[in-house]
Amino acid sequence: MVLVSTANAQRYSLYYTRTLYDGIQNPHHRTTDTCRSWATNFFVFPSMNLDFSVTGQANDFIKAFLASENLSKLSLENGGDNTFTNRLNYNIFMLKFRAGKKHGGEISLYSQFKMEAGFNMNNGIFNFITKGNYPYRGQTIDGFLDIGGGANAYLETGFGYRRQIYKNLSGGFKVGYLLGAANVDLNIKDTKFKTSSLGDTIDITVNGEIRTSVDPDNTGDIATNIMKNTGLAFSGGLQLDVTRKLTLSAAVLDLGGITWNDQSVTYKLGKTVRYTGIPALADSAVQDSILKDFSEFTFDTLRGSYKSRLQTRVEFSAQYRWANWLHQTIIVSKPIYVDNLDLVFINNIRVFRRINFIALGSYNTGGFASIGGQFLWRNRGLDLYFGSEKILNTYQVTQQLADHTKKPALGLGADFNFGIAWGFGRCPRKRPQPVAALPSDSDGDGILDIIDDCPYTSGPSENKGCPWPDVDKDGTLDKDDACPMTPGPKENNGCPWPDADNDSIPDKDDKCPTAAGLKVNSGCPDTDNDGLFDDVDSCINTAGPIENKGCPWADTDGDGIFDIDDKCPNVAGPADNNGCPSIPQKVELTVEEQEVINKVFSNLNFEVGKSVIAVSSFESLNLLNELLLKKPSFKLLIEGHTDNAGKAVVNMKLSQTRADAVKNYFVDNGIDAARITAKGYGPTKPIADNKTAEGRARNRRVEFTILE
């Protein structure tokens, strides 16, 4: 049987360990005082711990139930890993005493009653309870109703032994005899949930087994059978005191199991049950009827003994003492048979001389987190502790019960610890010892003359009472002088500063320690004397401005204007135009020439939405063509425009193609293409309001400008 684990690692102190929690979570674990050759700690009243917790999406289901929410609206993923755990530790008695002074050995005898229960189930159970079968119509879901886990109740009685192994390393073990009271083990697996396409038929398949140490048909022999439920438990570990403040420990805990009596019962599951005639939207009453009917089926029964294992786990911890009143501990606990990992963070604060407060938080990788605290009161003979590791978890549940709208943020759980312990034994009183006369120290350096190599000259103990020498007289003692025979500054450990390039400038002040240079240049060379050191000068042998990395400015187009000042660096142009070619100027036309331009402007038409010139426009275009042939110095600028009707991209393209069509007309009639420039501006340069039909007509135009 595998029981699920919750974040209870802080209670896993063994009888032999000297952890921070010896005497806090379990006062009877407190190590006896080092000065006592015989001492005992035992309980007048038993101590106990009671714990309950829930992990996984089952938290959401229970919180919503307590909040009276509509459970059918919960969204729980099929599968998942939900655990329900409950644990009771009841320490009946504990006796502990020393066994030898040399290695600090301790022997302990103990008896403890334990109850532990844990169940792991699929989200499918909650989905079936809250939503019925309808959402899963026409589906087959494997593992829908898988349930695993079980419960143990047993008595553990045994002994433990701890001792020092080597210097700061100690270790020990404990062996317990187990007497089982009762056991239930669930292993329901390979379940299958299949519904028809209408949801009115359900097939439920269940496999696995259920085991119990108590035969429900033969309860008269329970007492006799209990004596047959036996087993062994072993725990062992090591502890290393790394420093006076830091302690590391590792342990394997609760390794073993119980063999249950031969009258134990095993129910073999292997059934497929079909339910028909179910309403499509099954309510909770129908679900309850299905579960009730299923539970009444008979299964194959076997009798005989079986074994169940304990919750074996591996634990690592680190403890650090920040001050006498503050200790911190981190515990990592990993159950062997469960995937979850427990992390516990503990702060032990001494509030008053005999009162400690322990604040702790824990986290389980299954999704459970808790915050709690505990008080400890100690005097020379009596220890008392009480508290809870899930104070905030319990408080949030009580708040939700009072006000359904307050849903807990932490996992669901509750916990309670309580214990009292007595200690006996007394340390011998220290008697004052006579003070002997101190030997003489002539030079007053704190080193007795008998062991002082220079008894009349003060010196440090590291040099046997003699002063440290300084052979090279540079003010740096030989013990700190890296060059004791050569004078050098203290900043360089008594050695002279190096000069790798031999330019008489020490490397510490030389910006170019591997290349000789002038002092005025901080030790760096500058071949072309342009004020830029050679190591960053892109033109070492040619002077140039610093802004151009020591190189002269370029003049790509050769027009005598440097590219940095030339607005047209790739095209030659005069300086008065910033290095760009001169812009053609508009020509003053005669009245007759202007009439030709106006006539072309007025008579130019295109086919609707196209760039095809209307035939009616050829006559006026021919007049402009003849003018261009007569005036070879004339250049023509053709600019196409549109209104804003339609898409801007389409208008821009249309204006360009129409301007190009006019240009091509002149080229086809003998005009050099280099003399004509065609540009399309679309709707970007209107000359009238586009809101009126008249304005839009004026904006749809082609303009002509004569340049030279």
N, C-alpha and C positions, 0 to 999 in steps of 0.2 A: 504493500500500500504506500502511496506517495501522498503526503499531506502538503498543502500549499503553505507558503511562508509569508509572513508579514514583517514589517520593520520593527523587530524586537531584539536586534543585535545588542543593544545596550544592556540586556539582562544576561548576556552569555558569559559572564565572568566565571571562571572555574575556581574550585576550592584552592588550587595550588597557585594561581596567578596573583601577582602583586600589582594589579592594575589600579588605576585611579578609582574604579568603582568597587574595589574591595572595601566593604564596610559602608557603602552608600546604597546601592541597589539591594545588596544582600549583606547586612552588617556582620553576619556570622562568618563571612569570607575574609574579614579583616586579618591581616598578618599580625601575629603576636609581636610585641615589642622586642627589639633586638637584645635588650639587656636582660630579658627573662629567660632562665633556663627551663622553666616549666610554667605554662600558662594555658588557660582554656577559654574559649568563647562558646556558649551554648544558649539555646532559647528557653526562656521561661514561658513565653507565648510564641506560638508558631508565626511565621511570616507568610504572606501570600501575595500573589499577583493574578489579576483577572483581566483578560484582554479580548476585544472583539474588533474586527475590521473587515472592510469590503474594498475590493479593487476592481478595475475595469468599468465598462459601461453600465454594469449593474448599479453603480452609484447614481447615474442619471435616472434610471428607472425608479429607484427607491425615493430619490429626492422629488421627482415629479409626482409620485404617489402621495408622499407626505404633503405636497403643495396642492393636492386635489386638482391637478391638471388633467387634461384630456390625454390619457396614455396612448390612445390610438395615433396621436400626432407625433409620438417619439420616433426618431429616425435612428434605429440601431442596426449596424451592419451585421449581416449574417456571419457567423464565425465568432471572432472575438475571444477574449479570455477573461472571464469573471470569476473571482474567488471570494469565498466567504469563510472566515477563519474565527475560531474561538479557542482560547487557551486559559487554563487555570494551573498555576504552580503553587503548591501548598507545602511549605517546608515544615516538617514535623519536628525534627531535632537535628542538632549539629554539635559535634564535640571536636575540638582541635587543640593540639599540643605540640610542643617542640620535640625533636628527636635528634639531639646532638648539637653542640655549639659550633663546631668547626665549619660546617657547610650550610648552617642555617636551615636544616631539614625540618619539615612539618608534616604531621600525619593528621588526617581528618576522617571522622566517621560521620555518616549522614543518613537521613531517611527523608524521602520527599514523595508526595502524591501528585501526579500530573494528569491533567485532562487536556486533550488537544483535538480539535476538529477542523477540517478544511474541505471545501468542496469547490470544484472548478466546473463551470457550465458554460454552454454556448449561448450567444444572444438569441438564437432561434427560439428558445423556450419563451423569452420575454416577448418576442415578436408574435408568437402564436397566441399568448395570453392576451396581448393588447390589440392585435389586429385581426385575429381569426385566420381562417384559411383563404379568404377571398383574394388578398393581394398576391397569393402564390399559386393561383389557378394555372393549370397547364405546366407546372414546374416540378422538377425532381431535385431536391436539395439534399446532398450527403452531409452527414454530421450535424443535422439540424437539431437533434435532441441529445447530443453526447454529454455525459455527466461523469466526472471522475472525482475521487477523493475518499474521505472516510473519517473515522473518529476513533481515538484510543483513550483508555483510562487505565492507569497502572501505577504501581508502587515501586519506587526505586530506592534500594538500600545498598550502601557500599562504603568504600574507603578511598582516600586520595593521598598522594605523597608528592611533596615538592622539595627541591633542594638546589643549591648552587652547583652548577656544572663546571664552569671555568670563568674566573674573574667576574666580568659583568654579565655573564650568561647564566640563566637559571631555567629550569624546566620541571615538568612533572606530569602526572597522569591521575585519573581516577577510574575505578572499575565499580560498576553497580550491578546488583542482582535485581532483575525485573520480575514482578509478579503482576500479571495482567488481570484487570477487573472485567473489561468488556471491549469489544472491537466491532466496528462496522466498516466494510470496505466496498465502495461502489466503483465499478469499471464498465460503464455503459458506453459502448463504442459502435462504430460502423452503422449508426442509425441513418435512416433514409425517410424522407417526407415527400410523398408524391400525391398531387391532386389532379383531378380531371380538368379539362379545358373550361368547364363551367363552374368548377369549384364545389360541386355537389357530391364528390366522391373523394375520400382520403385513404391512402394506404400508408400505414406507419410500420416501419421495420426496425426492430431493436435487437442488438446482439450484445454479448459481453456476459458479465456475471456480477452477483451481489453476494458478499460473504459476511457472516456474522458469527461471533463466538458464542452467542446465546441462542439456543434452540427454542423458538417461540412455542413449540408443541411439547417441550419437556423442561419446564422452568423449575421443577422440583430439585434438580441436581446442580443448580447454579453454584452453590458454595463449594461443592466437591470439584466441579470443573474449574473454578477459579484457581485452585491450588495446582492445576495442571498447566496453567498459562504462564510459562516461564521464559526467561531470556537473559541476555547480558548486554550491558552498555559500556562503552569505553570512550574516554576523552583524553587528549594529550596535547601538549604544546610547549613552546619555548618563548622566553622573554629576554631581550637584550637592552641593557641600560647603556645607550649610546653615549650620553653625557649625563651630568647630574640633573639636567632638566628634561632631556628627551629619552623616551622609552618606546621601543618597538616590540610587538608581540605577534605571534601567529599560533593558531591552534586548529585541531580537528576535533569537532564536538559531536557527541551522541552517535557514535558509530556502533551499530548493533540492531537487534530486533527481538521480537517475541514470537514463540511458537505456541499457537492456540490449541486448546484441547481437542480430542478426537471426536467430540460430540458437536463440533462446530458445523454450521450449515452453509453450503454453497448453492445458490440458485443460478442455474444456467439459463441465460436468455437467448432466444433465437426465434422470435415470433414476427409474423407480418399480419397485421390486423387491418381489415377494410371496413370503412364506415360509408354508408350510402344514404341518399335522401337528405343530405345536409342542406339547409338553406344557403343560397349563394352568399348572403351577408350574414355569416354565423355570429351570433352574439355570445357573450361570456357564458351564459347558461349552457349553450351547446358545447363550448370548449370544456367546461367543467364536467359535463356528462361524458365526453370522450375520454378525458383523463381518468375519471372514476371507473368507467367500464374497462379501460386498459389495465388499471391496477388490479382488477379482480380476476384477470387471467391467471391460470396456474402455469408454473414453470417446472422444469426438471430439477430435482433436488438431490444433492449429494451430501454425505456426512463424512467428516474426517478432518484431521488437523491441517493447518496451513500456517505460513509465516508472514509476518508483516514487519517492515523495517522502520526504524526511527527516522526523525528528520535530521539526518546527518548534514553538517554544514562545515565550511571552512571560514575562519575568521581572521582578519588582519586589523591591527589597531596601531595608532600612533598617539602618544600622549606627550604634552609639553607643559611645563610649569613656567608660566610667565612671571609669576610672583608668588609669595607665600599664600596670598589670598585668591589667586586665579590660576586654574588649571583648565586646559582645553584638550579634548580627545576627539579623534575621528576614527570610526569603526566601519569596516567594510565586511559584510557577511554574505556569503554565497551558499545557499542550499545546494547540495549535490544533485538532488533529483528534480529540481525546479529551475526554470529559466530565470526567475526574478533575482535581482540583486538588491541588497539593503545597504543604505548609507545612513549613518547616524553622526550628528554633530552635537557635541556636549560642551557646556561651559559650567564649571564648578566654581562657585563664588563663595568665599567665606564672608558672610555678612557680619557676624559677631564672633566672639571668641569660640563659642561652642556650637554655633549655628551656621550651616551651609545651605545655600540655595543652588539647585542644579537646574539650569535651563537647557532644554534639548529639543532638537528638531530631527526628524527622520524622513527619508524618502525611499520609496520602493519603485523599481523600474516597471512594475505592473501598473503604476499610476496612483499609488496611495502615498499621501504626505500627511504628517502629523506634527503638532507643536505641543509641548508639555513642560512640566516642571515638577520639582520634588524638594521637600525640606528634609534636612538631616540635623538631628541634635545629638551631641556626643559629650560624655564626660569620662571620667577615669574608668568607670565600671559599666555604664549603661549607654546603649545606643537606641535611638528611636528614629524611624523614617516613615514618611507617608507622602503620597503624591500621585500624579497621573502623567503618563507619557502622551496622552491625547486630550489635554485640557481644552484646547480650542475646538477640536473635532466634536467633543461632547457638548460644549457650549453652543455650537452652531446648530446641532440637532435639536436641542431644547428650545432654541430661538425659533426654529422652523415649526416646531409643534405648537408654539404659542402664536406664531404669525406665519401662515402658510406661504406668504409672498417672499419670505427671507430664505432663499435657497443656499445651502452651505457651499463655500468655495473649496474647502478641503475635503478629503475622503471621509466616508462614514466610518465611525469607530468610537470605541470607549475603552477605558483602561483604569485600573486602580492598583496601587502598591501600598503595602503596609508591613511593618516589622518591628520587633523589639529584640535586643540582644544584651546579654550580660557577659562581662569579662572578669577574670580573676587572675591574680598574680601581681606582685609588686616588685619594682626595681629597687636594688639596694641603694641606700643613701650614700652620697659622695662625701667623704671626709676630707677636710682641708689638708693639703700636703705642705710640709715645711719648704720654704723657699731657700735654695742654696745661693751662695755668693756668686755673682757673675764674674767670669774671667775678664781681664783688662783688655781695652781697645785703645792703644796709645794715640793713634792718629784720628780717632773718632769717625772712621768711615763705615762703622757698623760691622766690621769684620774683626773677629777676635785675633789678637796678636799671634796666638798659637797656630793659626791657619792663614795668616796674612803674610804674603811674600814681601811686602813693603810695609812693615808694621809702623814706620814713622812718617810715611808719605801717604796721604789719602788717595784712594783709588777705588774703582767699582769692583763689585764682587765677581763680575764676569772676567776680569783680568787678575783675579786672586789678590785684590787689594792694592794693585799698582796702577799708576796713571797710564793712559794710553799714549804711545809715542807718536811723533810727527817728524819723520826723517827728513822730508823735503821742505819743511818749514813753510808750507803753503796754507796753514790754518785748518787743514782737514786731517783729522786723526787717521793714523794708518789703518785702523780697523774699518774705517769708512772710505778710505782713499783707494780708488781703483788704480792709481799710478803713484804708489808710495815713494818712488825714487825721482819723480819728475814733478815740479810744481805746476799747479793748475787751479783754476777757480773752483770754489765749492759747488757752484751750480752744475759743473760737469764732473762731479764726484772726484775732484782733485786732479783731473787730467787736463792738459792744454787743449784748447779747441782745435779741431782738425781744419786743414785747408787743402781740399782735394785737388784744386786746379792751380795751386801755387801762385795765386794772384795777390797774396798778402791780405786777403779779406777772409776772415774766419767763415767756415761754412754756415754757422748759425746766423751770420749777417749777410751772406752771399746769396742773392736771389738766383744765381746760376752757378751752383757749387762745382759743376763738372766742366765748365767752360770759362777760361780766363777772361777777365774784363776789367774795366776801369772802376775806381771807387765812386766816381761821379755817377756811374750807371749801376750802382749797387752790386758791382762785380759781374755784370753781364756785358757781352760784346755788342757793338752797333756798327757794322762794316760801312754802311752808306751814310752814317751820321744824320739819319732823318728823325732821330729821337725815339725810334722804335727798336727794341732789343731784337737781335737776330732770331731768338727762339720763337718769337711771335710775328716776325717780319716775313710776309709772303714774297717780297722782292728784296733779298738781302743786299744785292749789289746796285740797286737802283732806288734812289730816294723817292719817297712818295708820302702823301699825308697819312696821318694815323687813322683817319676815318676810312681809308681804303686799304687798311692793313699794310701800310708801307709801300704800296705800289702806286704809280702815276695813274691818273684818271684816264679812261679809254675814250676814243672818238670814233665810233663804229662807222659813221657815214662820211667821215673825213671832211666835214664842213667847217672845221675849226672851232666847234662848240663841243665841250666835253659832254659825254652822255649824261652825267649827273645834272647838267643844266639844260640839256637838249630835250625838248618836248617831243621831238620826232627823231630818236637816236638812229633809226635805220634808214631815214630818208634825208638827204641833204637839203638845207634851207638856209636863208639869210638869218643873221643875228637879230635883225629888227623884228623877225617873226618867230623868235625863240627856237631857231633851227628847223622850222617846218617850212615846206614849200608855200609860196604865196597863194592866196585864195583868189580864184577868178572873180572879177568884178562885173557887176551888171552894166550892160551897154546902153547908152542913151540912143534910142531908136528915132528915126525920122517918123513923120506923121504917116507916110505910106507904109513903112515897115511895121509900125504899131498896129495899123489897120489889119495887116495880114495876121498878126498874132491874135487880135481880137476876133477876127472872123473864124480862125481855127478854134478858138476857145468856145465860141458861140455855137458852131456847127458840129462839134465832135460828139458823136453818139455811139453807143454800143448796144449789142443785143442784150435783152434783159437778163441780169444775173450772170452774164458771160463776159469774156474779154475779146470778143470778136467785134471789130470796127464795122459800123454800119456803112453801106455803100454810099449813102448820102453825104458822108463826111470826107470822101476821097478828094473832092474838088478843092476844098479849103486846105487840106493837108498838102496837096500838090503845090499850092501857092507858097506855103512855108518851105517846102522842099526846094523850090526854085530859088528862094531867097538865100537858103543855106549854101546852094551851089555857087551863087554869085558872090557870097561873102565867106570865103574859106577861113577867115579868122574868127568867125562866129562859132560859139559853142552853145549847145542847147541843153537846158535843164528841164526835164519833164517830171511833174509831181502829180501822182494820182491820189484822190481823196474819195471817201464815202460818207454816208450818214451813219447814225448809230443803230439803225434797224438791223436785227439779227445778231449773230455771235461776232464778237470783236475779232477773233482769230480768222474767221471766214472773210470779214470785211478787209482786214489787213492784207490777206493773200490776194483778194480781188483787186484792190487798189494797185498792188505791185504788178500783177499780171497785165492789167490794162495799160500801165505806164510802159511796160516792156513791149506790149503789142504796138504802141505808137512808135517806140524807138525802132522796132524791127521794120516798120513800114518805111521809115526814112532810110535805114540801112539798105533795104531791098531796092531803094530808088537812088542809090549812088552816094549816100552820105557816109563818111568814115565813122564807124562805131565809137572810136575814141573821142569824137567830138560831142557825143550825146551821153547824158547821165539820166537814168530813169530811177525814181524812188517812189515807193508806195507808203502812205501815212495812215491809211484806213480812216477811222473816225476821229483821229487824235487832233486834227487841226480844222475844226468847223469855222465857217465864216458867217453862219446864221443859226437861228434857234432850231434845234432838232425836234421841238415839240409841235411844230406846224408842218403841214405838207409842203408849203412854199419854202420854208427853211431847209427841210431835208432835201428838196430838189436842188437848191443852191449849193448844198454841201457835197452833192454827188457831181464831181468836176475833175478835170485834168487841166493843170496850169502849165504855161510855157514861159520860160525866162531865157533871154539871150545874154550870154556871158562872153568875155574874151580874156 
